[in-house]
Amino acid sequence: MRVAGAPEESIAGAKASPMWPGLEAVAHTLAYDAAVLGDDHPPSGRLAEVTQPTLILTGGSDDFFERAADATAASLPHAEREVLRGQTHVADPKALAPVLERFYTS
């Protein structure tokens, strides 16, 4: 969470939540995330081979995730990049549903 720019208050809140044990259980996978996106350079050669249309969404904060999403979208030949302004990691279904519906029905 620190690498992604989360403030200490958010980290403390996450640790106090009932979800924390589950997050710790998958923490070992963060090394893979960091290896792929930690320097804002996704594996563009591999991504260039993806033929499936891909929707890349973020919430619009100016941080690590936005840069990583932009770089990933630039590497995918059929990527659609969209920002759901004001949304967090857990997006409001009312904001998310119309975007997903449009993407999957177009």
C-alpha positions as CSV (number, residue, x, y, z in Angstrom):
1,M,0.0,0.0,0.0
2,R,2.9,2.3,0.7
3,V,4.4,1.6,-2.7
4,A,1.1,2.6,-4.3
5,G,1.1,5.9,-2.3
6,A,-1.5,5.1,0.3
7,P,-1.4,7.4,3.3
8,E,-0.5,5.9,6.7
9,E,-4.1,6.5,7.9
10,S,-5.4,4.3,5.1
11,I,-2.9,1.6,5.9
12,A,-3.9,1.6,9.6
13,G,-7.6,1.4,8.6
14,A,-6.9,-1.5,6.3
15,K,-5.0,-3.4,9.0
16,A,-8.0,-2.8,11.4
17,S,-10.5,-4.1,8.9
18,P,-11.9,-7.7,8.9
19,M,-10.5,-8.1,5.4
20,W,-6.9,-7.7,6.5
21,P,-6.2,-11.4,7.1
22,G,-7.4,-12.2,3.5
23,L,-5.2,-9.4,2.2
24,E,-2.2,-10.8,4.0
25,A,-2.9,-14.3,2.6
26,V,-2.4,-12.9,-0.9
27,A,0.4,-10.5,-0.1
28,H,3.0,-12.8,-1.6
29,T,1.5,-12.0,-5.0
30,L,2.4,-8.3,-4.7
31,A,6.0,-9.2,-5.8
32,Y,4.5,-10.2,-9.2
33,D,2.6,-6.9,-9.4
34,A,5.7,-4.9,-8.6
35,A,7.8,-6.9,-11.1
36,V,5.3,-6.1,-13.9
37,L,4.1,-2.6,-13.0
38,G,6.5,-1.3,-10.3
39,D,8.5,0.7,-12.8
40,D,5.5,1.8,-14.9
41,H,6.7,-0.5,-17.7
42,P,4.4,-3.4,-18.3
43,P,5.6,-6.3,-20.4
44,S,4.7,-4.5,-23.7
45,G,5.9,-7.3,-25.9
46,R,3.6,-9.8,-24.4
47,L,0.7,-7.4,-24.2
48,A,1.1,-6.5,-27.8
49,E,0.1,-10.1,-28.6
50,V,-3.3,-9.9,-26.8
51,T,-6.0,-9.9,-29.4
52,Q,-9.0,-9.7,-27.1
53,P,-10.6,-6.2,-26.6
54,T,-9.6,-5.1,-23.1
55,L,-11.1,-2.4,-20.9
56,I,-8.8,-0.8,-18.4
57,L,-10.5,1.3,-15.7
58,T,-9.2,3.4,-12.9
59,G,-10.6,6.0,-10.5
60,G,-8.7,9.0,-11.7
61,S,-6.3,9.7,-8.9
62,D,-2.9,10.9,-10.0
63,D,-0.8,8.0,-8.8
64,F,1.0,4.7,-9.5
65,F,-2.2,3.0,-10.7
66,E,-3.0,5.7,-13.3
67,R,0.5,5.5,-14.7
68,A,0.5,1.7,-14.8
69,A,-3.0,1.6,-16.5
70,D,-1.9,4.2,-19.1
71,A,1.2,2.2,-19.9
72,T,-0.7,-1.1,-20.1
73,A,-3.3,0.4,-22.3
74,A,-0.7,1.8,-24.6
75,S,0.8,-1.7,-25.0
76,L,-2.5,-3.5,-25.8
77,P,-3.6,-3.3,-29.4
78,H,-7.3,-3.4,-28.6
79,A,-7.4,-1.5,-25.3
80,E,-10.0,0.9,-24.2
81,R,-8.8,3.1,-21.4
82,E,-11.4,4.9,-19.2
83,V,-11.3,6.8,-15.9
84,L,-14.2,6.7,-13.6
85,R,-13.6,10.0,-11.9
86,G,-13.9,10.0,-8.1
87,Q,-14.1,6.2,-7.8
88,T,-11.8,4.2,-5.6
89,H,-10.5,0.6,-5.7
90,V,-14.1,-0.4,-4.8
91,A,-16.1,1.4,-7.4
92,D,-19.7,2.3,-7.0
93,P,-21.8,-0.2,-9.0
94,K,-23.9,2.7,-10.3
95,A,-20.8,4.3,-11.8
96,L,-19.3,1.0,-13.1
97,A,-22.4,-0.7,-14.6
98,P,-23.0,1.6,-17.5
99,V,-19.3,1.5,-18.5
100,L,-19.2,-2.3,-18.4
101,E,-22.6,-2.6,-20.2
102,R,-21.3,-0.4,-23.0
103,F,-18.0,-2.3,-23.3
104,Y,-19.6,-5.7,-23.4
105,T,-22.4,-4.8,-25.8
106,S,-20.4,-2.9,-28.3
